[in-house]
Amino acid sequence: MGRATFEGPILAGDNRFGPLRNVGYSVLVQDATLILTNTANGTVNYGGGSGQFVNANGIPNVNAVVYTPSSTVFPPAAATITADSVSTTTGTLYRGVVFYLPYGSTITDLLLDTNVAITLDNGTVGTVTAKVGNAFNVATYGNVTSMNAATGRNTVVQTGAQLLSASSTSADITNPPSQYGGGGGTSPYSSLMSQVVVTLTIPYTAGVSGTLSVITAGTFTFAVRYIQLDPNIGNNTTYPYGNFD
């Protein structure tokens, strides 16, 4: 059994011609499961670590690069993930995952599941929150107000502005021109890409004063469903409706 990938939107239907053409875009998905106690980069369900998020497209999970969003800066500039912190009584841990999407995609669903709630070796976990955006710790596309209260699928809250942003993902990463385009234009085949970053914020109260708490449990599955759109669809010059011999 073979495996193949290709660039470009996926259209499917059983009538490609005429006024009753019924083709539509296929919904794509990227997902990753993070076991936060697994700190071995490049292993199944690796959960990341202090200052390090997970690349959802690494199979198995590997360290990711979170970029500072820009549609003009090349090469793209890496952003800094805030490291685990601790004071005399409290601290904050950050964990997360990065999805790289075609520029201008439409996000149809954000699925953020808590499989195993977070526990620590010492101290008490506060209210764990999640933000989904195009950069570290921002909620461009949605957010969850509590990720640790119970296991199961969490409710992602999306305002009107967040839904509008999700309808066409932003240009966040500049890449060398692909075989289908070049120069960083507005086509989905250009050198621009989007990034979707899920940031977990884990506040805690230290059980041992001044000691950084260590995660002893915590498993999450994150998925992004999206459509890669083609702005040329319906143009008989650049994207014919059907096959013409």
N, C-alpha and C positions, 0 to 999 in steps of 0.2 A: 504494500500500500504506500503510495507516494504522498508527498506533501508539497504544496506550491503556494507561493504568495505572489501578488501582483499589485501594481499601483493603480489607483483610480476608484471612483464610486462603483458600486455593484447595483445593477438594475436587473429586475426579474419580472417576468410576466409571460402570458401565452398569446398575446396579440401585440406585436411590435409596430404594426402599420395602421394607417388610417385614422379617422376621427375618434374611433372607439379604442384607441391604443390604451392598454391597461397595465403597462409596466410601472414599477415603483422602486424606490430605494430599499435596499436591505438594511436591517438594523444590525449593527456590529456591537461587540462587547469586549471589554478588557476587564480582567479581574485579578485579584491577588489575595491570598490568605497569609496573614502575619501572626506568627506565634511569638509574642514579645519576649519570651524567655529564651528563644533561639537567637543567639548573638553571633552565629557562624555565617559570615557572608558567603553566598554561593551555595547554600544548602536549601533543601525543600522547606518552604514556609519560614524562611529567615525573616525576623521581625525588625531588623534595623537596630540602631543603638543611639547613644548620645551624639547629637549633631549629624546623624546619618539616617536618611529616609530610604525606602525600598523602591526599586525600579519594577513596575508591574509587568514590563515586557521581558524581564529576565527570567528564564526558565532553567534551573530553579531561581528563586529570588536572589537578586544581587543589589549592591549599593547603587543608588540613583544620584543623578545630578539635578538639583533644582536650580533653574536659571532665573536671573533677573529679567522679567518680561521686557522684550524690545523687538520691534519689527525692523530695526535698522542696524543695530550693533552686531558686527561680525568680526571675530568669532563671538558667540554668545557668552555673556559673563555669568559665572556660577554665583548663586546666592549663598548666604550663610544660614544654616539651620541652627537655631539657638540650642546650645548645649544644655544638658541636664544641670539644674542649679539647686543649691541648698543654702539655707541660712541657719540661724541657730534653732529655729523652730519649724520652718516650712520650706517647701521646695516645689519646683515644677519640672515635669518631664515632658518631652515632645517626641512623638513617634508618628510615622506617616508613610504614605505611598505616593508615587508619581505615575501618572498616565500620560503618554505622549500621543496626541491625536492629530489627524489632519486639520490644517487651519480652516476655520469656517464651518466646523462640524456642528450638528445640532444634537445636544445632549437630551435624550428622551427620559432617562432614568438614572438616579443616583441611588445605589443599593449599598447601605452601610449596616453590616450585621455584627452584633456582639455575640460571639460563640462562647467565650469564657470571660467573665468579668475580671478586671485587673485587681490583683492583690499585691502587697508589698511585704518584704521581710521584716520591716519595722515601720510603724506609723499607720496613718489612716488616709485612705484615698478620698479626695474631695469629689466634686462633680466633674466628671470627664466630659469634655465637649469636643465636637468635630467641626471643622470648617472645610468647605470644598471651594477652591478658587484656582486662579491661574498663577499663584505664587505661594510661598510659605506663609501659613497662618493668616490667610485672608479668605473671606466668604463671598467670592465673586459669584458663585453658582448655587450656594446653599449652605445650610448648617444644621447641626444636631445639638440640642440643648443639654442632653444627658445621654452618654454612651455606656454608662456603667451601672445604671440603676437595675437593669434586668437583662437577661440574655434574649436574643431574638433580633428581628429586623427593626431598626430604629426609624423614626419619622424624620425625614429630611424636610426642613422648613425652607421654602423658597418664596421670596417676595416677588412682586411684579418686576422689579429691576433685575433680580437674579434670574428669573425666567427669561427675560429679554436677553441677558448676557448668554444664557445657555442655548439660546436659539441659533447663535453663531459664535463659536469659540474664538477667542482673541489670538492675534499673532504674537507669540511669545518667544519663539526660538527661530533664529536664522541659521539655515543650513546651506551647504554648497548646492548649486542647482542640481535637480534630479534629471533623469534621462528624459522627462516629459516637459520640463520647463526650465526656468532659470531666472536669476537675478532678483528674486524676492518680490514678485508681483502679487496680484490678488487672486490668482488662480489656485485651486487646491493642489495643482501639480507643481507649484512654485517651490521656492526654497524655504518658505515659512511653515512653521508648525505651531501647534497649540500644546500647552501643558495643563494638566488638571492635577492639582495637589490636594490630597486629603491630609489635614493636620489634626492629630489628636493632641489635646492639651490635658495633661494629667497633673493636677495640683494635689499636694499631700501635706499632712502635718506629721512631722518626724516623731517617731516613737522614742528615738534616742537623739537628744539634742545635738544639732550640728553634724549629724551623720546622714550621708546621702542614702536614701532608701533604694533598695534593689527590687525590681519587679520579679515576683515569684509565680505569677499566673497572668494570663491575658491573651486572648485569641480573637482576631477580627477578620472578617472577609469583606472586601470592598470591591464593587463592580461599577463600571460606567457603561451604560448603553448609549449608543450614538449613531447618527446617520452622517455619512460623508456625502455632502451635496456636490453637485456639479452645476455651476452657473451657466454653462453653455447648453444645457439640455433644452431641446426644442428648437435649436438653431440649425437649420438644414445645411448651412455652410460649414460650420465648424464641428457639428455633432449631429450627423444625419439620424433621422428617426429609425431607420432600419438598415439592412445590408443591401447594397446596390452593386450588382455585378456588371 
